[in-house]
Amino acid sequence: MPGLDVTPLVPAGRKIIQSYGDGRFRVAGDVYDGSILIWPDQCLTWAARSVADLDAGNLHHIVTGPDAPEPTAELLIIGCGGTFVAPPKGLRQDLRARGIAVEWMDTGAACRTFNVLLGEDRRAAAAILAVD
């Protein structure tokens, strides 16, 4: 019996996260040292190192972009590090008040979730903290 291919079908040009760890990420064949901000078609390094670096102001531009008045992503995934840590008090409510739906999870879950959403062609963005 031939094996079943369970590789997710991801539209061409999408930034699928291939691996993470040792303080870096491999995304669509490129290596990024440190934390990342990622959209379906773009990935950037990010200066944030811990949950303490996150607030509604610096996360808002991730889903709106520099020139868009309204969110361009329907969902913001936040990877909070190697183990789950609760979000800072009020962060989820502050983002929701700005029209941003948030899924908060550890970094591994955030990478997997982002890839699944890419396969579904969803408008998602992610802010993911690097783990050692």
C-alpha positions in Angstrom: 0.0 0.0 0.0 1.5 3.4 -1.0 1.9 6.0 1.7 -0.3 8.9 1.9 1.3 12.3 1.4 0.3 14.6 4.3 2.5 17.5 3.4 0.4 20.6 3.6 -0.4 22.3 0.3 0.8 25.9 0.7 0.4 28.4 -2.2 3.6 29.3 -3.9 5.6 32.2 -2.4 4.2 31.7 1.1 6.6 31.9 4.1 6.2 28.5 5.7 8.1 28.0 9.0 10.4 25.0 8.5 12.2 24.9 11.9 12.9 26.8 15.0 15.4 26.6 18.0 18.9 27.6 18.9 17.7 31.3 18.8 16.7 31.2 15.1 14.1 30.2 12.6 14.3 28.7 9.1 11.5 30.2 7.0 11.1 29.2 3.3 14.7 28.2 3.1 16.1 31.4 4.8 17.5 31.6 8.3 16.5 34.4 10.7 18.5 34.9 13.9 16.3 36.0 16.9 12.6 36.6 17.0 10.5 37.0 13.9 7.5 38.9 12.5 5.9 36.9 9.8 3.1 37.3 7.2 2.1 35.0 4.4 4.5 36.7 2.0 7.2 38.3 4.2 9.3 37.6 7.2 11.4 40.0 9.2 13.7 39.8 12.3 12.2 41.4 15.4 14.0 42.9 18.4 11.6 41.5 21.0 13.3 38.9 23.3 10.7 38.3 26.0 7.0 38.7 26.8 8.0 41.9 28.7 8.8 43.5 25.3 5.2 43.0 24.0 2.5 45.7 24.2 -0.5 46.6 22.1 1.3 49.5 20.5 4.2 47.6 19.1 1.9 44.6 18.0 -0.7 46.8 16.3 1.5 47.7 13.4 2.1 44.0 12.7 -1.5 43.4 11.5 -2.1 46.9 10.0 1.2 47.6 8.3 2.7 51.1 8.3 0.2 52.7 6.0 -3.1 50.7 6.6 -5.6 52.3 8.9 -7.4 48.9 9.4 -6.0 45.5 10.1 -4.8 43.6 7.0 -4.6 40.3 8.9 -7.6 38.7 10.4 -5.6 37.0 13.2 -2.4 37.7 15.1 -0.6 34.7 16.5 1.8 35.4 19.3 4.5 32.8 20.2 5.5 33.7 23.7 8.7 31.5 24.0 9.6 27.9 24.8 6.9 27.4 27.4 3.5 29.0 27.8 3.6 32.2 29.8 0.4 34.2 30.3 0.1 37.4 28.3 0.7 40.7 30.1 -2.4 42.0 31.9 -4.7 43.8 29.6 -2.8 43.0 26.3 -5.5 40.8 24.8 -8.2 43.3 25.6 -6.2 46.2 24.2 -5.6 44.4 21.0 -9.3 43.3 20.7 -10.3 47.0 21.2 -8.1 47.8 18.1 -10.0 45.1 16.1 -7.3 42.5 16.4 -8.1 38.8 17.2 -5.2 37.2 19.1 -4.1 33.6 19.6 -1.5 33.4 22.4 0.6 30.2 22.6 4.1 28.9 23.0 6.5 29.3 20.1 6.3 25.8 18.9 2.5 25.9 18.7 2.6 29.3 17.1 4.9 28.0 14.3 2.6 25.0 13.6 -0.5 27.1 13.8 0.9 29.7 11.4 1.7 27.0 8.9 -1.8 25.5 9.1 -3.3 28.9 8.5 -1.0 29.4 5.4 -2.3 26.1 4.0 -5.9 27.4 4.5 -4.9 30.7 2.7 -5.9 32.7 5.8 -4.9 36.3 6.4 -2.7 35.8 9.4 0.3 37.4 10.9 2.6 36.2 13.7 5.0 37.7 16.2 7.1 34.8 17.5 9.8 34.9 20.2 12.9 32.9 19.5 13.8 30.0 21.8 17.2 28.5 22.6 
